[in-house]
Amino acid sequence: MKNTVSKTMPSNTGFNAFFTNCCSACEGHVKSVRREFSDQAWSALVAWKEVQSTAVDSPLCNDCYFNFRDVLIERADEMKLMTANVAAKVASASLALMNGKVARA
């Protein structure tokens, strides 16, 4: 059973609302804080098998947070490619949809 203690944090801290005594990534029983990563960053970490999807948007210990941050920095070029590929697919799908609508008109 996880021992959890919730506390409200000021919004300017960069942390998202609470502490726990268990890290959701490594399951270590250490002080953990919910951290802000973008959706793209979490998706990349899950795709790279750095973290389980159940740990997304959950409290992390300092070790896991800094490890994930370092991975994102080291693999920033891969993240840019992933983002560019997704953007290209969305643009292609949008163009196909617009062409389909124009063809029917």
BAMARVO-998355 format. One record per residue (C-alpha): residue number from 1; residue in three letters; chain; x, y, z. Coordinates in Angstrom, 2 decimals. Example, Ala and Ser with C-alpha at 12.3 -4.5 7.8 and 13.67 -1.06 7.14 Angstrom:
BEGIN
     i    aa   ch        xx        yy        zz
     1   ala    A     12.30     -4.50      7.80
     2   ser    A     13.67     -1.06      7.14
//
This chain:
BEGIN
     i    aa   ch        xx        yy        zz
     1   met    A      0.00      0.00      0.00
     2   lys    A      1.36      3.40     -0.97
     3   asn    A      1.76      5.92      1.81
     4   thr    A      0.55      9.19      0.30
     5   val    A      0.48     12.65      1.82
     6   ser    A     -1.13     15.41     -0.25
     7   lys    A     -0.19     19.06      0.13
     8   thr    A     -1.08     22.09     -1.93
     9   met    A      1.86     23.90     -3.52
    10   pro    A      1.92     27.48     -4.84
    11   ser    A      1.34     27.49     -8.60
    12   asn    A      4.62     29.31     -9.30
    13   thr    A      6.77     26.39     -8.08
    14   gly    A      6.60     24.44    -11.35
    15   phe    A      5.28     21.44     -9.46
    16   asn    A      1.75     20.22     -9.89
    17   ala    A     -0.14     20.13     -6.60
    18   phe    A      1.19     17.35     -4.37
    19   phe    A      3.86     15.27     -2.70
    20   thr    A      3.80     11.52     -2.17
    21   asn    A      6.11      9.12     -0.40
    22   cys    A      6.32      6.77     -3.40
    23   cys    A      7.74      7.41     -6.88
    24   ser    A      5.37      6.28     -9.62
    25   ala    A      8.26      5.42    -11.97
    26   cys    A     10.70      3.44     -9.81
    27   glu    A      8.23      2.73     -6.98
    28   gly    A     10.89      3.77     -4.50
    29   his    A      9.61      4.92     -1.13
    30   val    A     11.04      8.42     -1.29
    31   lys    A      9.58     11.91     -1.38
    32   ser    A      8.14     12.42     -4.87
    33   val    A      6.51     15.38     -6.56
    34   arg    A      4.23     15.59     -9.57
    35   arg    A      6.31     17.18    -12.36
    36   glu    A      5.33     18.95    -15.56
    37   phe    A      6.46     17.37    -18.85
    38   ser    A      4.74     18.11    -22.15
    39   asp    A      2.47     15.51    -23.74
    40   gln    A      5.13     15.04    -26.42
    41   ala    A      7.82     14.42    -23.80
    42   trp    A      5.70     11.84    -21.94
    43   ser    A      4.81     10.14    -25.25
    44   ala    A      8.47      9.94    -26.22
    45   leu    A      9.49      8.54    -22.82
    46   val    A      6.79      5.86    -23.08
    47   ala    A      7.67      5.05    -26.71
    48   trp    A     11.34      4.71    -25.77
    49   lys    A     10.32      2.43    -22.87
    50   glu    A     11.93      4.76    -20.33
    51   val    A      8.73      4.84    -18.27
    52   gln    A      5.48      2.88    -18.01
    53   ser    A      2.36      4.71    -19.18
    54   thr    A      0.91      4.38    -15.67
    55   ala    A      3.58      6.81    -14.39
    56   val    A      2.62      9.60    -16.81
    57   asp    A      1.58     12.80    -14.96
    58   ser    A      2.25     11.11    -11.61
    59   pro    A      4.69     11.99     -8.82
    60   leu    A      8.39     11.29     -9.51
    61   cys    A     11.38     11.18     -7.19
    62   asn    A     14.30     13.49     -7.97
    63   asp    A     16.40     10.66     -9.42
    64   cys    A     13.72      9.62    -11.92
    65   tyr    A     12.87     13.23    -12.80
    66   phe    A     16.49     14.12    -13.58
    67   asn    A     17.01     10.82    -15.41
    68   phe    A     13.98     11.46    -17.66
    69   arg    A     15.07     15.08    -18.19
    70   asp    A     18.54     13.92    -19.23
    71   val    A     17.08     11.33    -21.63
    72   leu    A     14.89     14.01    -23.24
    73   ile    A     17.88     16.32    -23.63
    74   glu    A     20.10     13.57    -25.05
    75   arg    A     17.42     12.43    -27.49
    76   ala    A     16.09     15.88    -28.43
    77   asp    A     16.90     15.31    -32.12
    78   glu    A     14.78     12.13    -32.12
    79   met    A     11.93     14.03    -30.47
    80   lys    A     12.11     16.74    -33.15
    81   leu    A     11.90     14.05    -35.85
    82   met    A      8.94     12.38    -34.13
    83   thr    A      7.16     15.75    -33.87
    84   ala    A      7.94     16.60    -37.49
    85   asn    A      6.65     13.21    -38.68
    86   val    A      3.40     13.65    -36.78
    87   ala    A      2.99     17.19    -38.14
    88   ala    A      3.59     15.96    -41.69
    89   lys    A      1.00     13.19    -41.30
    90   val    A     -1.56     15.65    -39.91
    91   ala    A     -0.90     18.08    -42.76
    92   ser    A     -1.19     15.27    -45.31
    93   ala    A     -4.46     14.04    -43.81
    94   ser    A     -5.84     17.59    -43.70
    95   leu    A     -4.92     18.15    -47.33
    96   ala    A     -6.52     14.85    -48.35
    97   leu    A     -9.65     15.76    -46.42
    98   met    A     -9.80     19.22    -48.05
    99   asn    A     -9.29     17.69    -51.50
   100   gly    A    -12.04     15.18    -50.78
   101   lys    A    -14.46     17.95    -49.81
   102   val    A    -13.55     20.04    -52.85
   103   ala    A    -14.03     17.05    -55.15
   104   arg    A    -17.56     16.46    -53.80
   105   ala    A    -18.64     20.09    -54.17
//
